[in-house]
Protein backbone atom coordinates (compact mmCIF):
# COMPACT_ATOMS: atom_id res chain seq x y z
CA UNK A 1 0.00 0.00 0.00
CA UNK A 2 1.47 3.32 -1.08
CA UNK A 3 1.77 6.21 1.37
CA UNK A 4 -0.11 9.18 -0.07
CA UNK A 5 0.99 12.78 0.07
CA UNK A 6 -1.51 13.67 2.82
CA UNK A 7 -0.04 11.11 5.21
CA UNK A 8 3.47 12.12 4.23
CA UNK A 9 2.99 15.82 5.00
CA UNK A 10 1.13 15.05 8.22
CA UNK A 11 3.50 12.35 9.51
CA UNK A 12 6.89 13.54 8.26
CA UNK A 13 9.38 13.94 11.14
CA UNK A 14 9.93 17.63 10.50
CA UNK A 15 11.32 18.03 14.04
CA UNK A 16 13.86 15.20 13.60
CA UNK A 17 17.05 17.26 13.28
CA UNK A 18 16.12 19.81 15.93
CA UNK A 19 15.17 17.21 18.54
CA UNK A 20 18.34 15.28 17.78
CA UNK A 21 20.41 18.45 18.14
CA UNK A 22 18.76 19.23 21.48
CA UNK A 23 19.36 15.83 23.04
CA UNK A 24 22.93 15.65 21.72
CA UNK A 25 23.64 19.11 23.10
CA UNK A 26 22.17 18.03 26.42
CA UNK A 27 24.40 14.95 26.45
CA UNK A 28 27.38 17.15 25.70
CA UNK A 29 26.64 19.24 28.78
CA UNK A 30 26.39 16.11 30.91
CA UNK A 31 29.18 13.83 29.69
CA UNK A 32 30.17 12.76 33.21
CA UNK A 33 26.67 11.52 33.91
CA UNK A 34 26.55 9.80 30.53
CA UNK A 35 29.93 8.14 31.10
CA UNK A 36 28.69 6.60 34.34
CA UNK A 37 25.93 4.90 32.33
CA UNK A 38 28.32 3.82 29.59
CA UNK A 39 30.75 2.33 32.12
CA UNK A 40 28.03 -0.09 33.23
CA UNK A 41 28.08 -1.57 29.72
CA UNK A 42 31.84 -2.10 29.59
CA UNK A 43 32.90 -5.69 29.12
CA UNK A 44 35.62 -7.26 31.24
CA UNK A 45 38.21 -9.73 30.04
CA UNK A 46 40.63 -11.40 32.47
CA UNK A 47 40.04 -8.69 35.02
CA UNK A 48 40.58 -5.86 32.52
CA UNK A 49 37.68 -3.75 31.30
CA UNK A 50 37.37 -2.75 27.67
CA UNK A 51 36.97 1.05 27.99
CA UNK A 52 34.10 2.77 26.17
CA UNK A 53 34.34 6.28 27.58
CA UNK A 54 37.64 7.50 26.16
CA UNK A 55 36.03 9.54 23.38
CA UNK A 56 32.51 10.30 24.60
CA UNK A 57 32.81 14.05 24.08
CA UNK A 58 34.34 13.58 20.63
CA UNK A 59 31.58 11.17 19.58
CA UNK A 60 28.77 13.48 20.71
CA UNK A 61 30.31 16.46 18.91
CA UNK A 62 30.81 14.32 15.80
CA UNK A 63 27.11 13.38 15.94
CA UNK A 64 26.13 17.04 16.28
CA UNK A 65 28.27 17.81 13.25
CA UNK A 66 26.79 14.97 11.18
CA UNK A 67 23.29 16.00 12.19
CA UNK A 68 23.97 19.53 10.95
CA UNK A 69 25.18 18.25 7.59
CA UNK A 70 22.17 15.95 7.31
CA UNK A 71 19.76 18.77 8.11
CA UNK A 72 21.32 20.83 5.30
CA UNK A 73 21.05 17.94 2.86
CA UNK A 74 17.41 17.34 3.85
CA UNK A 75 16.57 21.02 3.47
CA UNK A 76 17.99 21.24 -0.05
CA UNK A 77 16.20 18.07 -1.14
CA UNK A 78 12.89 19.68 -0.16
CA UNK A 79 13.87 23.02 -1.68
CA UNK A 80 14.68 21.53 -5.08
CA UNK A 81 11.60 19.25 -4.99
CA UNK A 82 9.26 22.23 -4.45
CA UNK A 83 11.11 24.76 -6.59
CA UNK A 84 9.19 26.00 -9.67
CA UNK A 85 10.76 25.20 -13.02
CA UNK A 86 10.37 27.75 -15.81
CA UNK A 87 7.75 29.52 -13.74
CA UNK A 88 5.67 26.37 -13.33
CA UNK A 89 5.04 24.96 -9.86
CA UNK A 90 5.64 21.18 -9.58
CA UNK A 91 2.84 18.97 -8.34
CA UNK A 92 3.19 19.13 -4.56
CA UNK A 93 1.12 15.95 -4.34
CA UNK A 94 4.04 14.02 -5.83
CA UNK A 95 6.46 15.04 -3.09
CA UNK A 96 7.39 11.54 -1.93
CA UNK A 97 8.17 10.38 -5.47
CA UNK A 98 10.20 13.56 -6.05
CA UNK A 99 12.29 12.91 -2.94
CA UNK A 100 12.78 9.19 -3.59
CA UNK A 101 13.65 9.73 -7.26
CA UNK A 102 15.80 12.78 -6.53
CA UNK A 103 18.86 13.18 -8.72
CA UNK A 104 21.10 13.84 -5.75
CA UNK A 105 24.29 14.33 -7.77
CA UNK A 106 22.62 17.12 -9.74
CA UNK A 107 21.36 18.63 -6.48
CA UNK A 108 24.90 18.59 -5.08
CA UNK A 109 25.98 20.57 -8.13
CA UNK A 110 23.20 23.10 -7.56
CA UNK A 111 24.33 23.52 -3.94
CA UNK A 112 27.87 24.17 -5.18
CA UNK A 113 26.55 26.75 -7.65
CA UNK A 114 24.71 28.52 -4.81
CA UNK A 115 27.85 28.45 -2.69
CA UNK A 116 30.12 29.90 -5.38
CA UNK A 117 27.53 32.43 -6.55
CA UNK A 118 26.86 30.90 -9.98
CA UNK A 119 23.23 30.32 -8.96
CA UNK A 120 21.83 33.55 -7.56
CA UNK A 121 19.16 33.41 -4.90
CA UNK A 122 17.18 36.27 -6.41
CA UNK A 123 14.96 33.55 -7.90
CA UNK A 124 13.20 33.68 -4.51
CA UNK A 125 11.94 37.15 -5.48
CA UNK A 126 10.49 36.08 -8.83
CA UNK A 127 6.71 36.10 -9.03
CA UNK A 128 4.58 33.11 -9.96
CA UNK A 129 0.85 32.43 -10.22
CA UNK A 130 -0.27 29.94 -7.62
CA UNK A 131 -3.71 29.14 -6.18
CA UNK A 132 -5.10 32.24 -7.92
CA UNK A 133 -2.53 34.48 -6.25
CA UNK A 134 0.51 36.23 -7.66
CA UNK A 135 3.23 35.54 -5.09
CA UNK A 136 7.00 35.36 -4.89
CA UNK A 137 8.75 32.02 -5.12
CA UNK A 138 10.08 32.55 -1.57
CA UNK A 139 6.57 33.09 -0.21
CA UNK A 140 5.33 29.97 -2.01
CA UNK A 141 8.24 27.85 -0.74
CA UNK A 142 8.33 28.82 2.94
CA UNK A 143 4.96 30.40 3.73
CA UNK A 144 2.59 28.61 1.38
CA UNK A 145 -1.11 29.23 1.89
CA UNK A 146 -0.63 32.54 3.70
CA UNK A 147 -1.22 34.68 0.63
CA UNK A 148 -4.54 36.37 1.38
CA UNK A 149 -4.03 39.97 2.52
CA UNK A 150 -7.49 39.85 4.07
CA UNK A 151 -6.55 36.96 6.38
CA UNK A 152 -2.87 37.87 6.76
CA UNK A 153 -2.38 41.56 7.41
CA UNK A 154 0.32 43.94 6.17
CA UNK A 155 2.45 43.37 9.25
CA UNK A 156 2.59 39.66 8.50
CA UNK A 157 3.27 40.23 4.80
CA UNK A 158 6.17 42.53 5.67
CA UNK A 159 7.52 39.93 8.11
CA UNK A 160 7.46 37.37 5.30
CA UNK A 161 9.44 39.71 3.03
CA UNK A 162 12.04 40.29 5.74
CA UNK A 163 12.18 36.55 6.42
CA UNK A 164 12.88 35.80 2.77
CA UNK A 165 15.74 38.32 2.81
CA UNK A 166 17.19 36.47 5.80
CA UNK A 167 16.52 33.06 4.22
CA UNK A 168 18.70 34.03 1.24
CA UNK A 169 21.63 34.57 3.59
CA UNK A 170 20.88 31.34 5.44
CA UNK A 171 20.78 29.32 2.20
CA UNK A 172 24.05 30.82 0.99
CA UNK A 173 25.74 30.03 4.31
CA UNK A 174 24.55 26.44 4.61
CA UNK A 175 25.45 25.83 0.95
CA UNK A 176 29.00 26.95 1.75
CA UNK A 177 29.10 24.67 4.79
CA UNK A 178 27.74 21.68 2.88
CA UNK A 179 30.22 22.06 0.02
CA UNK A 180 32.93 20.78 2.38
CA UNK A 181 31.62 17.36 1.48
CA UNK A 182 34.88 15.53 2.07
CA UNK A 183 34.27 16.11 5.78
CA UNK A 184 30.64 14.92 5.59
CA UNK A 185 31.72 11.86 3.61
CA UNK A 186 34.37 11.06 6.23
CA UNK A 187 31.58 10.91 8.82
CA UNK A 188 29.11 9.00 6.64
CA UNK A 189 31.41 6.39 5.15
CA UNK A 190 33.12 4.11 7.67
CA UNK A 191 33.46 6.93 10.23
CA UNK A 192 36.91 7.99 9.00
CA UNK A 193 37.12 10.93 11.43
CA UNK A 194 39.45 10.66 14.40
CA UNK A 195 41.05 12.76 17.15
CA UNK A 196 44.57 13.57 16.04
CA UNK A 197 46.44 16.71 17.10
CA UNK A 198 46.56 18.25 20.56
CA UNK A 199 48.12 21.56 19.54
CA UNK A 200 50.04 23.36 16.84
CA UNK A 201 53.10 25.50 17.55
CA UNK A 202 54.73 28.16 15.38
CA UNK A 203 58.41 28.74 16.05
CA UNK A 204 60.75 31.54 15.08
CA UNK A 205 62.93 30.07 12.32
CA UNK A 206 66.10 31.65 13.70
CA UNK A 207 65.67 31.40 17.47
CA UNK A 208 63.35 28.35 17.50
CA UNK A 209 61.35 30.13 20.18
CA UNK A 210 57.62 29.60 20.19
CA UNK A 211 55.73 32.54 18.71
CA UNK A 212 52.20 31.15 18.50
CA UNK A 213 50.31 28.18 19.86
CA UNK A 214 46.81 26.92 19.08
CA UNK A 215 44.92 24.34 21.11
CA UNK A 216 43.67 21.56 18.81
CA UNK A 217 42.69 19.09 21.52
CA UNK A 218 39.01 19.48 20.64
CA UNK A 219 39.36 18.79 16.94
CA UNK A 220 38.60 16.12 14.36
CA UNK A 221 40.89 15.01 11.54
CA UNK A 222 40.41 13.00 8.39
CA UNK A 223 42.60 12.07 5.43
CA UNK A 224 42.25 12.59 1.70
CA UNK A 225 44.36 10.83 -0.90
CA UNK A 226 45.11 12.44 -4.25
CA UNK A 227 46.63 9.50 -6.12
CA UNK A 228 47.11 11.52 -9.29
CA UNK A 229 49.35 14.01 -7.49
CA UNK A 230 50.72 11.35 -5.12
CA UNK A 231 49.60 13.57 -2.26
CA UNK A 232 48.15 12.79 1.16
CA UNK A 233 46.21 15.55 2.92
CA UNK A 234 45.22 15.54 6.57
CA UNK A 235 42.42 18.00 7.26
CA UNK A 236 41.78 19.09 10.83
CA UNK A 237 38.73 21.01 12.00
CA UNK A 238 38.04 22.31 15.48
CA UNK A 239 34.65 21.30 16.76
CA UNK A 240 32.19 24.17 17.15
CA UNK A 241 29.21 22.40 18.73
CA UNK A 242 27.41 25.62 19.68
CA UNK A 243 27.29 26.78 16.05
CA UNK A 244 26.37 23.30 14.79
CA UNK A 245 23.53 23.21 17.31
CA UNK A 246 22.13 26.63 16.43
CA UNK A 247 22.49 26.27 12.66
CA UNK A 248 20.81 22.85 12.75
CA UNK A 249 17.82 24.41 14.46
CA UNK A 250 17.57 27.03 11.72
CA UNK A 251 17.63 24.34 9.02
CA UNK A 252 14.99 22.41 10.92
CA UNK A 253 12.78 25.51 11.13
CA UNK A 254 12.99 25.98 7.35
CA UNK A 255 11.98 22.35 6.80
CA UNK A 256 9.17 22.72 9.33
CA UNK A 257 7.64 25.67 7.49
CA UNK A 258 7.77 23.94 4.11
CA UNK A 259 6.21 20.70 5.33
CA UNK A 260 3.78 21.85 8.03
CA UNK A 261 2.03 24.42 5.86
CA UNK A 262 1.72 21.93 3.01
CA UNK A 263 0.05 19.50 5.37
CA UNK A 264 -2.70 22.12 5.66
CA UNK A 265 -2.85 23.27 2.04
CA UNK A 266 -2.64 19.80 0.47
CA UNK A 267 -3.39 17.56 3.42
CA UNK A 268 -6.49 16.55 5.26
CA UNK A 269 -6.38 18.25 8.65
CA UNK A 270 -9.54 17.30 10.52
CA UNK A 271 -9.72 20.42 12.67
CA UNK A 272 -10.29 23.30 10.27
CA UNK A 273 -9.84 25.82 13.09
CA UNK A 274 -6.54 24.36 14.25
CA UNK A 275 -3.86 26.93 14.98
CA UNK A 276 -0.22 26.29 14.16
CA UNK A 277 2.99 28.14 14.90
CA UNK A 278 5.19 29.41 12.08
CA UNK A 279 8.84 30.33 12.04
CA UNK A 280 9.81 33.82 10.94
CA UNK A 281 13.46 34.59 10.27
CA UNK A 282 15.50 37.69 10.95
CA UNK A 283 19.08 38.63 10.21
CA UNK A 284 20.12 39.37 13.79
CA UNK A 285 19.14 35.91 15.02
CA UNK A 286 20.82 34.31 12.04
CA UNK A 287 24.06 36.25 12.50
CA UNK A 288 24.14 35.18 16.15
CA UNK A 289 23.64 31.53 15.20
CA UNK A 290 26.19 31.71 12.38
CA UNK A 291 28.93 33.12 14.61
CA UNK A 292 32.03 30.92 14.85
CA UNK A 293 33.19 30.24 18.40
CA UNK A 294 36.66 28.87 17.64
CA UNK A 295 39.74 30.77 16.49
CA UNK A 296 40.65 28.30 13.75
CA UNK A 297 38.06 26.64 11.51
CA UNK A 298 40.17 24.56 9.13
CA UNK A 299 43.75 23.31 8.90
CA UNK A 300 45.35 21.21 6.17
CA UNK A 301 48.65 19.34 6.27
CA UNK A 302 49.87 17.68 3.10
CA UNK A 303 52.72 15.42 2.12
CA UNK A 304 53.65 14.73 -1.47
CA UNK A 305 55.77 11.96 -2.94
CA UNK A 306 58.61 13.43 -4.98
CA UNK A 307 59.61 11.60 -8.13
CA UNK A 308 62.58 9.38 -7.49
CA UNK A 309 61.79 8.94 -3.79
CA UNK A 310 60.26 5.84 -2.28
Beta strands, then each sheet from edge to edge (+ up, - down):
strand 1: 44-45
strand 2: 48-49
strand 3: 127-130
strand 4: 133-136
strand 5: 199-203
strand 6: 210-215
strand 7: 219-226
strand 8: 231-238
strand 9: 298-304
sheet 1: 1+ 2-
sheet 2: 3+ 4-
sheet 3: 5+ 6-
sheet 4: 7+ 8- 9+
end
